[in-house]
Amino acid sequence: MQLFYNPLLDNSVTQFTFPPEESKHIAKVLRKKEGDIVHITNGKGYRYEAEILVSDPKRCRATIVSKHKTIPKRYALHMVVAPTKMNDRYEWFLEKATEIGVDGITPIICDHSERKVVKQERMERVLQSAMKQSLQTVLPKLNPAISFRDFLEQEQTGLKFIAHCDDGEKMELKRKVISDMDITILIGPEGDFSKEEIDLARKKGYIPISLGNTRLRTETAAIVACTTVAIINS
C-alpha cells in the first residue's frame, strides 16, 4: 500500500487536490486511474481512503470515501538528541525513530556540539517520508533546535532520563522505564555531555541511565533508547 501525506485533511474535507509532485507520482508512476483508491494520512492519527476523480499529472483530484482513526498510544516518547557532525547520521536517526514510534524530537545544542545549525525543513521531509514508508498515521513533532540549558528550563511530563558516558552511578534504561508513562530522554553529541550539563540535568530531575556496556554513537544510542521504550510498552 502506498500512503500519501496531506496535513490539511480533516473530517470536514470531502474533496481535495493533490499537489503537483504527488499528482505526478499518482498519475505517472503508480498509473492510477479514475475510480482507483488511494490512502492518505494527515499525520494526526487519521488514515483516509479516497477515490480518484481526476487522474491528472498536474492536478490529481480525489474524494474521501472512508476514514479510520488510529488508536493512540498510552505514552509519549520525546527524544532530545544533539545534532551529529554528519547530517546523514542524524537523518538516519530521524528515519528509524519514526519507524519505531517516537512522538517528539528536539535537537539540542550542547557544550561539545560540533554542529550548531540544523535544517528544519529538510528534517521535516525526512520525518514525513519515514511516516509514509512505515504506514504510520502520526507525524512526530519536530521542535526547533534549542540550547541544552534553555531546554532544561522547559517543563516535561513523566519520566526524565539523561544518557551519558561519564563515570558515576547509572541504571540501565530497561530497568527504569515504566509502561504507559510519558518519557523524555536526553542524548548528547559525539563528545558527550559536559560534566556541568550532567550536573545541571540531575538537578532538574533527570535520572542518569546506561544504554549498554559499549560506547555508542549519538544516533545509535538514540535508536537503542527508542527501541527499549517501545519493547517495554509493547
DRENDOMAR-77026 format. One record per residue: x negated, y negated, z of N, C-alpha, C in turn; residue number from 1. Coordinates in Angstrom, 2 decimals. Each point is the difference from the previous one (the first is absolute). Example, Ala and Ser with C-alpha at 12.3 -4.5 7.8 and 13.67 -1.06 7.14 Angstrom:
<pts>
[[-13.19 5.69 7.80] [0.89 -1.19 0.00] [-0.90 -1.20 0.00] 1] [[0.35 -1.05 -0.72] [-0.82 -1.19 0.06] [0.77 -1.09 0.73] 2] 
</pts>
This chain:
<pts>
[[-0.84 1.20 0.00] [0.84 -1.20 0.00] [-0.87 -1.25 0.00] 1] [[0.35 -0.95 -0.83] [-0.68 -1.29 -0.06] [0.77 -0.99 0.87] 2] [[-0.71 -0.67 0.92] [0.66 -0.97 0.88] [-0.47 -1.40 -0.35] 3] [[0.96 -0.91 -0.18] [-0.31 -1.40 -0.29] [0.25 -0.84 1.25] 4] [[-0.55 -1.22 0.00] [0.09 -0.88 1.16] [0.61 -1.34 -0.41] 5] [[1.05 -0.38 0.71] [0.62 -1.31 -0.22] [0.42 -0.57 1.35] 6] [[-0.79 -0.93 0.55] [0.28 -0.51 1.34] [1.28 -0.83 0.09] 7] [[0.58 -0.39 -1.14] [1.20 -0.85 0.01] [1.28 0.81 0.08] 8] [[-0.10 1.32 -0.13] [1.20 0.83 0.07] [0.57 0.03 1.42] 9] [[1.31 -0.15 0.09] [0.69 0.25 1.26] [1.37 0.58 -0.34] 10] [[0.79 0.24 1.01] [1.27 0.69 -0.23] [1.04 -0.84 -0.71] 11] [[-0.28 -1.28 -0.22] [0.93 -0.86 -0.72] [-0.28 -0.01 -1.51] 12] [[-1.15 0.51 -0.41] [-0.39 0.00 -1.41] [0.63 1.20 -0.71] 13] [[0.61 -0.25 -1.15] [0.60 1.08 -0.79] [-0.74 0.21 -1.32] 14] [[-0.53 -1.09 -0.59] [-0.78 0.10 -1.22] [-1.24 -0.88 0.13] 15] [[-1.07 0.39 -0.69] [-1.23 -0.79 0.05] [-0.85 0.31 -1.22] 16] [[-1.00 -0.86 -0.22] [-0.92 0.15 -1.13] [-1.41 0.25 0.52] 17] [[-0.66 1.02 -0.51] [-1.38 0.29 0.39] [-0.92 -1.07 -0.57] 18] [[-1.09 -0.30 0.68] [-1.00 -0.93 -0.55] [-0.64 0.59 -1.26] 19] [[-0.65 -0.82 -0.83] [-0.55 0.47 -1.28] [-0.93 1.21 0.11] 20] [[-0.89 0.01 1.00] [-0.95 1.10 0.12] [0.71 1.33 0.25] 21] [[0.98 -0.02 0.92] [0.72 1.24 0.30] [0.96 0.35 -1.14] 22] [[0.56 -1.01 -0.66] [0.87 0.26 -1.15] [-0.77 0.74 -1.10] 23] [[-1.21 -0.45 -0.25] [-0.83 0.66 -1.01] [-0.32 1.43 0.42] 24] [[-0.29 0.21 1.28] [-0.32 1.34 0.49] [1.21 0.93 -0.16] 25] [[1.18 -0.51 0.32] [1.22 0.82 -0.09] [0.32 0.35 -1.45] 26] [[-0.05 -1.01 -0.87] [0.44 0.21 -1.38] [-1.07 0.65 -0.88] 27] [[-1.27 -0.39 0.19] [-1.06 0.48 -0.89] [-0.72 1.23 0.53] 28] [[-0.32 0.01 1.31] [-0.78 1.10 0.56] [0.90 1.17 0.40] 29] [[1.03 -0.30 0.79] [0.90 1.06 0.45] [1.07 0.34 -1.05] 30] [[0.15 -0.89 -0.97] [0.97 0.19 -1.09] [1.42 0.21 0.53] 31] [[0.36 -0.77 0.99] [1.35 0.07 0.54] [0.99 -0.67 -0.96] 32] [[1.18 0.57 -0.09] [1.03 -0.50 -0.89] [1.22 -0.46 0.81] 33] [[0.92 -0.69 -0.71] [1.24 -0.40 0.65] [0.71 1.24 0.55] 34] [[0.43 -0.10 1.26] [0.67 1.11 0.66] [-0.92 0.82 0.90] 35] [[-1.33 -0.14 -0.18] [-0.94 0.70 0.87] [0.00 -0.62 1.39] 36] [[-0.40 0.80 0.99] [-0.04 -0.44 1.40] [-1.45 -0.28 0.41] 37] [[-0.22 -1.11 0.69] [-1.30 -0.32 0.58] [0.19 -0.24 1.50] 38] [[-1.09 0.12 0.75] [0.04 -0.15 1.45] [-0.82 -1.23 0.40] 39] [[0.58 -0.80 0.90] [-0.65 -1.23 0.44] [0.09 -0.12 1.51] 40] [[-1.02 -0.59 0.61] [0.06 -0.33 1.43] [-0.22 -1.49 0.16] 41] [[0.57 -0.55 1.06] [-0.24 -1.41 0.31] [-1.09 -0.16 1.06] 42] [[-0.62 1.11 0.40] [-1.06 -0.05 1.00] [0.51 -0.23 1.41] 43] [[1.32 0.02 0.18] [0.61 -0.27 1.30] [0.81 1.19 0.51] 44] [[-0.31 1.19 -0.54] [0.65 1.20 0.48] [1.10 0.54 -0.90] 45] [[0.27 -0.65 -1.12] [1.05 0.46 -0.91] [-0.58 0.54 -1.30] 46] [[0.61 1.06 -0.50] [-0.29 0.52 -1.33] [1.28 -0.07 -0.82] 47] [[-0.10 -0.60 -1.16] [1.16 -0.18 -0.87] [-0.14 0.84 -1.25] 48] [[1.12 0.53 -0.48] [0.06 0.61 -1.32] [0.69 -1.00 -0.92] 49] [[-0.59 -0.22 -1.16] [0.56 -0.97 -0.93] [0.07 0.59 -1.40] 50] [[1.09 -0.29 -0.69] [0.18 0.45 -1.37] [-0.44 -1.10 -0.96] 51] [[-0.82 0.36 -0.96] [-0.49 -0.98 -0.96] [1.13 -0.41 -0.95] 52] [[0.21 -1.30 -0.09] [1.00 -0.55 -0.91] [-0.64 -0.43 -1.32] 53] [[-1.18 -0.62 0.13] [-0.73 -0.46 -1.18] [-1.46 0.43 0.14] 54] [[-0.49 0.85 -0.90] [-1.38 0.45 0.04] [-0.82 -0.88 -0.95] 55] [[-0.49 -1.10 0.53] [-0.74 -0.98 -0.79] [-1.38 -0.18 0.62] 56] [[-1.08 0.09 -0.78] [-1.36 -0.13 0.55] [-0.27 -1.32 0.69] 57] [[0.81 -1.02 -0.28] [-0.21 -1.30 0.62] [1.00 -0.28 1.12] 58] [[1.22 0.51 -0.14] [1.03 -0.26 1.01] [0.89 1.23 0.14] 59] [[-0.49 0.95 0.77] [0.78 1.22 0.25] [1.03 -0.29 1.09] 60] [[1.27 0.26 -0.31] [1.07 -0.33 0.94] [0.66 1.28 0.51] 61] [[0.39 -0.03 1.29] [0.58 1.20 0.62] [1.10 -0.39 0.98] 62] [[0.84 0.98 0.32] [1.06 -0.20 0.99] [-0.14 1.04 1.10] 63] [[0.22 -0.42 1.23] [-0.13 0.90 1.15] [1.18 0.98 0.02] 64] [[-0.31 1.28 0.14] [1.06 1.01 0.07] [0.07 0.66 1.38] 65] [[-1.10 -0.04 0.76] [0.04 0.56 1.36] [-1.16 -0.55 0.81] 66] [[0.09 0.12 1.31] [-1.08 -0.46 0.87] [-0.14 0.97 1.17] 67] [[-1.21 0.06 0.54] [-0.27 0.89 1.13] [-0.89 -0.72 0.99] 68] [[0.39 0.03 1.26] [-0.76 -0.63 1.08] [-0.88 1.04 0.67] 69] [[-1.31 -0.25 0.02] [-0.94 0.91 0.65] [0.13 -0.12 1.52] 70] [[-0.02 1.12 0.66] [0.05 -0.01 1.47] [-1.31 -0.60 0.52] 71] [[0.08 -1.08 0.77] [-1.24 -0.64 0.47] [-0.74 0.85 1.02] 72] [[-1.31 -0.21 0.06] [-0.80 0.69 1.01] [0.34 -0.54 1.40] 73] [[-0.33 0.77 1.00] [0.29 -0.40 1.37] [-1.16 -0.79 0.61] 74] [[-1.03 -0.25 -0.79] [-1.14 -0.76 0.50] [-0.56 -0.83 -1.16] 75] [[-0.84 -0.97 0.33] [-0.66 -0.81 -1.02] [-1.51 0.02 0.25] 76] [[-0.77 0.22 -1.06] [-1.45 0.02 0.11] [-0.57 -1.24 -0.65] 77] [[-0.74 -0.77 0.77] [-0.63 -1.23 -0.48] [-1.52 0.21 0.01] 78] [[-0.60 0.05 -1.19] [-1.45 0.17 -0.11] [-0.65 -1.36 -0.21] 79] [[-0.92 -0.32 0.90] [-0.70 -1.29 -0.04] [-1.46 0.31 -0.31] 80] [[-0.38 -0.21 -1.26] [-1.26 0.54 -0.51] [-0.84 -1.08 -0.66] 81] [[-1.27 -0.06 0.38] [-0.91 -0.98 -0.58] [-0.27 0.34 -1.47] 82] [[-0.06 -1.00 -0.87] [-0.32 0.26 -1.42] [-1.37 0.65 -0.14] 83] [[-0.11 0.92 -0.94] [-1.28 0.65 -0.26] [-0.83 -0.85 -0.96] 84] [[-1.28 0.26 -0.03] [-0.90 -0.76 -0.87] [0.40 0.17 -1.47] 85] [[0.38 1.22 -0.39] [0.42 0.27 -1.36] [1.54 0.03 -0.04] 86] [[0.57 -0.80 -0.88] [1.46 -0.10 -0.10] [0.66 1.34 -0.27] 87] [[-0.61 0.83 -0.84] [0.66 1.24 -0.40] [0.20 0.94 1.19] 88] [[-0.87 -0.08 1.00] [0.16 0.86 1.17] [1.20 -0.44 0.84] 89] [[0.22 -1.30 0.09] [1.16 -0.49 0.75] [1.28 0.31 -0.76] 90] [[-0.05 -0.10 -1.30] [1.17 0.33 -0.81] [0.33 1.48 0.11] 91] [[-1.02 0.83 0.10] [0.22 1.44 0.23] [0.74 0.21 1.31] 92] [[-0.41 -0.71 1.04] [0.69 0.08 1.28] [1.46 -0.43 -0.13] 93] [[0.25 -1.12 -0.68] [1.37 -0.48 -0.18] [0.86 1.05 -0.69] 94] [[-0.56 0.60 -1.04] [0.74 1.00 -0.77] [0.35 1.22 0.85] 95] [[-1.01 0.55 0.66] [0.23 1.23 0.77] [0.86 -0.25 1.24] 96] [[-0.18 -1.15 0.64] [0.81 -0.31 1.18] [1.47 -0.13 -0.39] 97] [[0.26 -0.58 -1.17] [1.38 -0.10 -0.49] [0.59 1.37 -0.25] 98] [[-0.78 0.89 -0.61] [0.48 1.35 -0.26] [0.30 0.74 1.30] 99] [[-0.82 -0.23 1.02] [0.19 0.68 1.29] [1.20 -0.57 0.74] 100] [[0.19 -1.32 -0.09] [1.16 -0.60 0.65] [-0.29 -1.11 0.98] 101] [[-0.89 -0.93 -0.34] [-0.27 -1.15 0.85] [1.12 -1.02 -0.17] 102] [[0.26 -0.79 1.03] [1.07 -1.00 -0.06] [-0.51 -1.42 -0.17] 103] [[-1.15 -0.29 0.58] [-0.57 -1.34 -0.10] [-1.51 0.07 -0.05] 104] [[-0.59 -0.96 -0.73] [-1.47 -0.06 -0.12] [-0.43 -1.45 0.16] 105] [[-1.01 -0.21 0.83] [-0.56 -1.34 0.16] [-1.52 0.08 -0.16] 106] [[-0.56 -0.68 -1.00] [-1.46 -0.10 -0.11] [-0.53 -0.97 1.06] 107] [[-1.01 0.43 0.75] [-0.56 -0.87 1.03] [-1.46 -0.33 -0.32] 108] [[-0.37 -1.24 0.25] [-1.37 -0.45 -0.22] [-0.72 0.01 1.35] 109] [[-1.06 0.80 0.08] [-0.70 0.23 1.27] [-1.39 -0.63 0.00] 110] [[-0.66 0.06 1.15] [-1.34 -0.56 0.12] [-0.97 0.62 -1.00] 111] [[0.13 1.30 -0.24] [-0.93 0.71 -0.88] [0.55 0.22 -1.41] 112] [[1.09 -0.66 -0.32] [0.58 0.17 -1.34] [-0.91 -0.58 -1.08] 113] [[-0.26 0.80 -1.03] [-0.75 -0.50 -1.14] [0.92 -0.64 -1.03] 114] [[1.23 0.46 -0.05] [0.98 -0.60 -0.91] [1.01 -0.77 0.82] 115] [[0.15 -1.27 -0.32] [0.88 -0.86 0.77] [1.17 -0.55 -0.82] 116] [[0.03 0.35 -1.29] [1.08 -0.45 -0.88] [0.66 1.22 -0.63] 117] [[1.31 0.06 0.04] [0.73 1.11 -0.60] [0.95 -0.53 -1.07] 118] [[0.31 0.85 -0.97] [0.90 -0.38 -1.08] [1.38 0.57 0.30] 119] [[0.83 -0.85 0.58] [1.32 0.42 0.47] [0.86 0.56 -1.13] 120] [[0.04 -0.67 -1.14] [0.87 0.45 -1.09] [-0.44 1.36 -0.54] 121] [[-1.31 0.19 -0.12] [-0.50 1.29 -0.49] [0.36 1.12 0.97] 122] [[-0.14 -0.28 1.30] [0.35 1.00 1.01] [1.49 0.34 -0.06] 123] [[0.82 -1.01 -0.22] [1.44 0.25 -0.12] [0.29 0.94 -1.16] 124] [[-0.69 -0.18 -1.11] [0.22 0.86 -1.16] [-0.41 1.43 0.30] 125] [[-1.08 0.17 0.75] [-0.45 1.35 0.38] [1.07 0.67 0.86] 126] [[0.56 -0.72 0.95] [1.03 0.56 0.86] [1.25 0.38 -0.79] 127] [[0.40 -0.87 -0.92] [1.18 0.29 -0.81] [-0.21 1.24 -0.85] 128] [[-1.17 0.09 -0.61] [-0.30 1.16 -0.85] [0.01 1.29 0.82] 129] [[-0.60 -0.04 1.20] [-0.06 1.19 0.84] [1.39 0.39 0.50] 130] [[0.82 -0.99 0.30] [1.37 0.30 0.44] [0.77 0.71 -1.11] 131] [[-0.11 -0.52 -1.22] [0.73 0.61 -1.12] [-0.54 1.40 -0.31] 132] [[-1.32 0.14 0.02] [-0.61 1.29 -0.32] [0.41 1.07 0.99] 133] [[0.12 -0.37 1.28] [0.33 0.98 1.03] [1.51 0.09 0.25] 134] [[0.79 -0.69 -0.84] [1.46 0.06 0.05] [0.55 -0.43 1.36] 135] [[-0.60 -1.02 0.56] [0.50 -0.53 1.26] [0.87 -1.22 -0.26] 136] [[0.82 -0.34 0.97] [0.93 -1.11 -0.18] [-0.28 -1.18 0.93] 137] [[-1.05 0.09 0.79] [-0.36 -1.10 0.89] [-1.40 -0.49 -0.36] 138] [[-0.10 -1.27 -0.35] [-1.28 -0.60 -0.33] [-0.65 -0.51 1.28] 139] [[-1.22 0.45 0.32] [-0.67 -0.51 1.20] [-0.15 -1.52 -0.05] 140] [[0.12 -0.63 1.14] [-0.16 -1.45 0.07] [-1.49 -0.33 0.06] 141] [[-0.46 -0.78 -0.95] [-1.40 -0.43 -0.01] [-0.07 -1.42 0.53] 142] [[-0.60 -0.14 1.16] [-0.14 -1.32 0.63] [-1.23 -0.71 -0.53] 143] [[-0.02 -1.33 0.04] [-1.19 -0.75 -0.42] [-1.20 0.35 0.88] 144] [[-1.19 -0.11 -0.57] [-1.22 0.23 0.78] [-0.07 -1.01 1.14] 145] [[-0.54 0.45 1.12] [-0.05 -0.84 1.19] [-1.26 0.34 0.79] 146] [[-0.51 -0.94 0.75] [-1.17 0.29 0.82] [0.39 0.95 1.14] 147] [[-0.97 0.78 0.44] [0.24 0.98 1.06] [0.56 -0.67 1.24] 148] [[-0.60 -1.10 0.40] [0.43 -0.68 1.23] [1.40 -0.60 -0.14] 149] [[0.32 -0.53 -1.16] [1.35 -0.53 -0.21] [1.02 1.13 0.01] 150] [[-0.37 1.14 -0.55] [0.94 1.13 0.00] [0.32 0.43 1.43] 151] [[-0.99 0.03 0.85] [0.23 0.46 1.37] [0.96 -0.90 0.76] 152] [[0.19 -1.22 -0.48] [0.93 -0.92 0.66] [1.45 0.31 -0.38] 153] [[0.19 0.85 -1.01] [1.36 0.38 -0.40] [0.52 1.14 0.86] 154] [[1.28 -0.02 0.27] [0.62 1.06 0.79] [0.25 1.22 -0.88] 155] [[-0.35 1.18 0.50] [0.23 1.26 -0.70] [0.79 0.92 0.93] 156] [[0.95 0.73 -0.57] [0.82 0.89 0.82] [-0.59 1.40 0.04] 157] [[0.35 0.75 1.02] [-0.40 1.41 0.09] [-1.44 0.20 0.42] 158] [[-0.58 1.10 -0.48] [-1.37 0.38 0.35] [-1.00 -0.81 -0.81] 159] [[-1.12 -0.36 0.65] [-1.02 -0.81 -0.67] [-1.37 0.65 0.20] 160] [[-0.69 0.29 -1.12] [-1.28 0.69 0.06] [-1.07 -0.75 -0.79] 161] [[-1.24 0.17 0.42] [-1.13 -0.50 -0.76] [-1.00 1.14 -0.17] 162] [[-0.35 0.31 -1.24] [-0.98 1.05 -0.30] [-1.35 -0.65 -0.22] 163] [[-1.00 0.42 0.76] [-1.34 -0.57 -0.18] [-1.06 1.05 0.29] 164] [[-1.24 -0.31 -0.36] [-1.11 0.96 0.16] [-0.89 -0.32 1.18] 165] [[0.31 -1.02 0.76] [-0.83 -0.39 1.12] [0.10 1.03 1.12] 166] [[-1.02 0.04 0.85] [0.02 0.91 1.14] [1.12 -0.39 0.97] 167] [[0.38 0.93 0.80] [1.05 -0.27 0.97] [1.07 1.07 -0.07] 168] [[0.85 0.01 1.00] [1.05 1.01 0.08] [1.07 -0.25 -1.05] 169] [[0.31 1.04 -0.78] [1.04 -0.07 -1.03] [0.77 1.31 -0.01] 170] [[1.27 -0.10 -0.30] [0.84 1.18 -0.13] [0.24 0.29 -1.47] 171] [[0.19 1.27 -0.35] [0.35 0.33 -1.37] [1.39 -0.54 -0.32] 172] [[0.14 -0.58 -1.19] [1.28 -0.59 -0.38] [1.14 1.00 0.10] 173] [[-0.25 1.24 -0.43] [1.07 0.99 -0.01] [0.52 0.32 1.40] 174] [[-0.79 -0.33 1.03] [0.42 0.26 1.38] [0.71 -1.21 0.62] 175] [[-0.02 -1.12 -0.72] [0.62 -1.22 0.54] [1.28 -0.40 -0.73] 176] [[0.18 0.52 -1.21] [1.19 -0.35 -0.77] [1.24 0.63 0.63] 177] [[1.05 -0.78 0.10] [1.28 0.49 0.52] [1.03 -0.09 -1.12] 178] [[0.72 1.07 -0.23] [0.99 0.03 -1.07] [1.04 -1.10 0.16] 179] [[0.42 -0.53 -1.14] [1.11 -0.96 -0.07] [-0.31 -1.34 0.68] 180] [[-1.27 -0.34 0.13] [-0.38 -1.30 0.53] [-0.77 -0.78 -1.05] 181] [[0.25 -1.31 -0.07] [-0.75 -0.85 -0.91] [-1.48 0.01 0.37] 182] [[-0.86 -0.09 -1.01] [-1.44 0.12 0.24] [-0.75 -1.05 -0.82] 183] [[-0.95 -0.65 0.61] [-0.93 -0.91 -0.68] [-1.41 0.53 0.21] 184] [[-0.76 0.14 -1.09] [-1.36 0.53 0.09] [-0.97 -0.96 -0.68] 185] [[-1.04 -0.38 0.72] [-1.04 -0.89 -0.52] [-1.17 0.83 -0.52] 186] [[-0.42 -0.26 -1.24] [-1.15 0.66 -0.60] [-0.96 -1.08 -0.48] 187] [[-1.26 0.09 0.42] [-0.97 -1.06 -0.29] [-0.72 0.15 -1.32] 188] [[-0.90 -0.92 -0.29] [-0.76 0.02 -1.26] [-1.13 1.02 0.05] 189] [[-0.80 0.04 -1.07] [-1.11 0.96 -0.06] [-0.96 -0.13 1.18] 190] [[-0.20 -1.23 0.46] [-0.89 -0.22 1.15] [0.68 0.15 1.34] 191] [[1.24 0.48 0.01] [0.80 0.22 1.20] [0.39 -1.33 0.64] 192] [[0.84 0.07 1.00] [0.34 -1.18 0.78] [-1.20 -0.41 0.85] 193] [[-0.10 -1.28 0.29] [-1.04 -0.45 0.93] [0.43 0.35 1.42] 194] [[-0.96 0.01 0.91] [0.33 0.30 1.40] [1.00 -1.02 0.55] 195] [[-0.15 -1.25 -0.42] [0.92 -1.04 0.46] [1.42 0.28 -0.49] 196] [[0.13 0.46 -1.24] [1.32 0.30 -0.54] [0.63 1.19 0.73] 197] [[-0.80 1.01 0.28] [0.52 1.17 0.71] [0.49 -0.39 1.39] 198] [[-0.80 -0.80 0.70] [0.39 -0.45 1.35] [1.27 -0.83 -0.05] 199] [[0.09 -0.88 -1.00] [1.18 -0.85 -0.12] [1.25 0.83 -0.29] 200] [[-0.15 1.00 -0.86] [1.15 0.86 -0.33] [0.47 0.77 1.24] 201] [[-0.94 0.49 0.77] [0.37 0.74 1.22] [0.74 -0.91 0.97] 202] [[-0.43 -1.24 0.09] [0.70 -0.94 0.89] [1.42 -0.27 -0.48] 203] [[0.21 0.15 -1.31] [1.33 -0.22 -0.57] [0.84 1.27 0.01] 204] [[-0.51 1.06 0.62] [0.79 1.22 0.15] [-0.23 1.07 -1.04] 205] [[-1.03 -0.16 -0.83] [-0.29 1.02 -1.02] [-0.86 1.10 0.62] 206] [[0.41 1.25 -0.21] [-0.67 1.15 0.59] [-1.07 0.53 -0.96] 207] [[-1.25 0.14 0.45] [-1.05 0.55 -0.87] [0.28 1.46 -0.34] 208] [[-0.15 0.35 -1.29] [0.26 1.37 -0.42] [-1.12 0.50 -0.91] 209] [[-0.08 1.32 -0.08] [-0.95 0.66 -0.89] [0.78 0.71 -1.10] 210] [[-0.59 0.04 -1.20] [0.63 0.67 -1.13] [-0.75 1.27 -0.39] 211] [[-0.91 0.45 0.87] [-0.76 1.21 -0.28] [-1.44 -0.13 0.44] 212] [[-0.77 1.04 -0.29] [-1.40 0.03 0.45] [-0.99 -0.58 -0.99] 213] [[0.47 -0.38 -1.19] [-0.90 -0.55 -1.01] [0.32 -1.47 -0.23] 214] [[-1.00 -0.72 -0.51] [0.22 -1.41 -0.31] [0.66 -0.11 -1.37] 215] [[1.13 -0.67 -0.05] [0.79 -0.09 -1.22] [-0.09 -1.39 -0.62] 216] [[0.11 -0.03 -1.33] [0.13 -1.28 -0.68] [1.31 -0.66 0.42] 217] [[0.07 -1.31 -0.18] [1.19 -0.74 0.39] [1.26 0.60 -0.60] 218] [[0.00 0.21 -1.33] [1.21 0.49 -0.66] [0.33 1.44 0.40] 219] [[-1.06 0.81 0.26] [0.24 1.38 0.43] [0.61 0.03 1.40] 220] [[-0.54 -0.83 0.88] [0.52 -0.08 1.36] [1.47 -0.41 -0.01] 221] [[0.34 -0.94 -0.86] [1.38 -0.47 -0.08] [0.94 1.10 -0.47] 222] [[-0.44 0.80 -0.96] [0.84 1.08 -0.50] [0.12 1.12 1.02] 223] [[-1.08 0.30 0.72] [0.08 1.01 1.07] [1.02 -0.45 1.04] 224] [[-0.02 -1.28 0.36] [0.94 -0.52 0.97] [1.44 0.12 -0.51] 225] [[0.23 -0.38 -1.25] [1.35 0.09 -0.58] [0.49 1.44 0.00] 226] [[-0.87 0.91 -0.39] [0.37 1.41 -0.07] [0.32 0.56 1.38] 227] [[-0.81 -0.35 0.97] [0.21 0.48 1.37] [1.37 -0.42 0.52] 228] [[0.33 -1.27 -0.20] [1.29 -0.52 0.46] [1.15 0.69 -0.74] 229] [[-0.15 0.20 -1.30] [1.05 0.66 -0.79] [0.23 1.44 0.46] 230] [[-1.08 0.72 0.30] [0.12 1.39 0.44] [0.69 0.08 1.35] 231] [[-0.38 -0.87 0.92] [0.61 0.01 1.33] [1.50 -0.28 -0.10] 232] [[0.40 -0.83 -0.97] [1.41 -0.39 -0.13] [0.77 0.87 -0.99] 233] [[-0.65 1.03 -0.53] [0.69 0.85 -0.98] [0.95 1.01 0.68] 234] 
</pts>
